[in-house]
Amino acid sequence: MAFNPDVKRKIVRDRKTDKHLPCVMCGATYPLPDAVHIIDEKEWKAKLGCDRQANGIPLCPNCHRIFDEVLRPYLYRALHQFGTSGLPMSWTKNNKLTVTEQNLGLEEEGTA
């Protein structure tokens, strides 16, 4: 789910200049940057009640995908092994479902 428009604006725009902020991972500036949830929106709202600017970072579309599919699961594993408790469950694995991960049922019976 996306941030509401007011929260997204606070995440992706500079307060003084109103220009789009660069991606925090690669530094690229995009005309329509992504406001990315650090902790999954459902998990954040269940604990705190509403979305907040503190739970978002501006990322370009490429880094957004890397963050969701690679970085969060790596951070979870490292912090969990370090002994950190109370980590977001949404970080345990990639929370995005892509076509390549779906079972489309195209295999013939007995070959899968």
C-alpha positions as CSV (number, residue, x, y, z in Angstrom):
1,M,0.0,0.0,0.0
2,A,1.1,3.5,-0.6
3,F,1.5,6.4,1.9
4,N,-1.3,8.9,1.9
5,P,-0.5,11.9,-0.3
6,D,0.4,14.3,2.6
7,V,2.8,11.8,4.2
8,K,4.4,10.9,0.9
9,R,5.0,14.6,0.1
10,K,6.9,15.0,3.4
11,I,9.0,11.9,2.7
12,V,10.0,12.7,-0.9
13,R,10.2,16.5,-0.9
14,D,12.7,19.0,0.7
15,R,10.8,21.1,3.2
16,K,12.7,24.3,2.3
17,T,12.9,24.1,-1.5
18,D,10.0,21.7,-2.2
19,K,12.2,19.9,-4.7
20,H,12.2,16.1,-4.8
21,L,14.8,14.5,-2.6
22,P,17.4,12.1,-4.1
23,C,17.2,8.4,-3.5
24,V,18.9,7.7,-0.2
25,M,20.7,4.6,-1.5
26,C,22.0,5.7,-4.9
27,G,21.6,9.5,-5.0
28,A,19.6,9.6,-8.2
29,T,16.8,12.1,-8.5
30,Y,13.6,11.0,-10.2
31,P,10.5,13.1,-11.3
32,L,8.3,10.7,-9.3
33,P,10.3,9.2,-6.5
34,D,9.0,6.4,-4.4
35,A,8.1,6.9,-0.7
36,V,9.0,3.5,0.7
37,H,7.8,1.9,4.0
38,I,10.7,0.9,6.1
39,I,8.5,-1.3,8.2
40,D,5.5,-2.9,6.4
41,E,2.5,-0.6,6.5
42,K,0.2,-3.2,8.1
43,E,2.7,-4.0,10.8
44,W,3.4,-0.3,11.6
45,K,-0.3,0.6,11.8
46,A,-1.1,-2.4,14.0
47,K,1.5,-1.1,16.5
48,L,1.2,2.7,16.1
49,G,-2.2,3.3,14.6
50,C,-1.3,5.4,11.5
51,D,1.4,5.9,8.9
52,R,4.1,8.4,9.8
53,Q,6.9,10.2,8.0
54,A,9.4,8.4,10.3
55,N,8.5,5.1,8.6
56,G,9.4,6.2,5.1
57,I,12.4,6.9,3.0
58,P,12.7,8.3,-0.6
59,L,14.0,5.7,-3.0
60,C,14.3,5.5,-6.8
61,P,12.3,2.6,-8.3
62,N,15.4,0.4,-8.7
63,C,16.6,0.8,-5.1
64,H,13.0,0.4,-3.9
65,R,13.0,-3.1,-5.3
66,I,16.5,-3.9,-3.9
67,F,15.4,-2.6,-0.5
68,D,12.2,-4.8,-0.4
69,E,13.6,-7.9,-1.9
70,V,17.2,-8.0,-0.6
71,L,18.2,-5.5,2.0
72,R,15.3,-5.9,4.5
73,P,15.7,-9.7,4.7
74,Y,19.5,-9.4,5.1
75,L,19.1,-6.8,7.8
76,Y,16.7,-9.0,9.6
77,R,19.0,-12.1,9.5
78,A,22.0,-10.1,10.7
79,L,20.2,-8.2,13.5
80,H,18.4,-11.5,14.6
81,Q,21.8,-13.3,14.8
82,F,23.2,-10.4,16.8
83,G,20.5,-10.9,19.3
84,T,18.2,-8.0,18.6
85,S,14.6,-8.6,19.6
86,G,11.4,-7.0,18.5
87,L,12.4,-6.9,14.8
88,P,9.6,-6.3,12.3
89,M,8.3,-9.7,11.0
90,S,7.8,-8.1,7.6
91,W,11.6,-8.1,7.3
92,T,11.9,-11.8,7.5
93,K,11.5,-12.3,3.8
94,N,10.7,-10.5,0.6
95,N,7.1,-9.2,1.0
96,K,6.5,-8.6,-2.7
97,L,4.9,-11.2,-4.9
98,T,6.3,-11.2,-8.4
99,V,5.2,-13.2,-11.4
100,T,8.3,-15.3,-11.2
101,E,7.4,-16.3,-7.6
102,Q,3.8,-17.3,-8.3
103,N,2.9,-20.9,-9.1
104,L,1.1,-20.4,-12.4
105,G,0.3,-24.1,-12.7
106,L,1.9,-24.5,-16.1
107,E,3.8,-27.6,-15.3
108,E,2.4,-30.9,-16.5
109,E,1.3,-33.3,-13.8
110,G,4.1,-35.5,-12.6
111,T,6.9,-33.2,-14.0
112,A,7.0,-30.6,-11.2
